[in-house]
Amino acid sequence: MIIAATICMVAFGILAIIDGVYYHDIKYRLAKDKESILEHIYHTIRAVLFTIIMYTLFAHDHSGPILWLGVTVVAVDMLFLVLDVREEGRSRNRYGGLSNGEYMNHIFANAFHFVSIALILAAKPLDAWAIGSTPIIDRPYPLVTSWIGSAFVTGGGIASIMHFWQWSQFVSTKGDKN
């Protein structure tokens, strides 16, 4: 189950890179448009939340309070996903809405993202859910899962910094198109 979760997370990562780099940064340049800045803010928040999710659920086989922190952050991320989806409809009006390619990318990326989380949580032993349990479960994750999780912590951190930088560029130019 842990390997399946890892594979789903890698699939999500590939689709997220396509979405962020191609659709958001190259094709639409969303961080530069006044109409899309709220969507970009939601993406910034979700990038930070993703980094925390990767650390608490994938980089190490956490249990107890750290596991519950991860679950809480997943719930907050789901809330921001709902806000993001609602905002994307408004923010992309000038393009006639989301393109079919981006829409399909979002469906599969979010499916892989949440399936990977569900699988990694289902793989936790029952005693891992106790608040008083040790921070890390005695059995280690497969090396590939810890490696991918750690790589995604780094990637999520870089994505978060890039989002904040793009946001600062928008604020400093007051949203003028470049």
Buried (B, 14 or more C-beta within 10 A) or exposed (E): EBEBBBBBBBBBBEBBEBBBEBBBBEEBEBBBBEBBBBBBBBBBBBBBBBBBBBBBBBBBBBBBBBBBBBBEBBEBBBEBBEBBBEBBEEBBEEEEBBBEEBEEBBEBBBBBBBBBBBBBBEBBEEEBBEEEBEEBBEEEBEEEBBBBBBBBBEBBBEBBEBBEEBBEEBEEEEBEEE
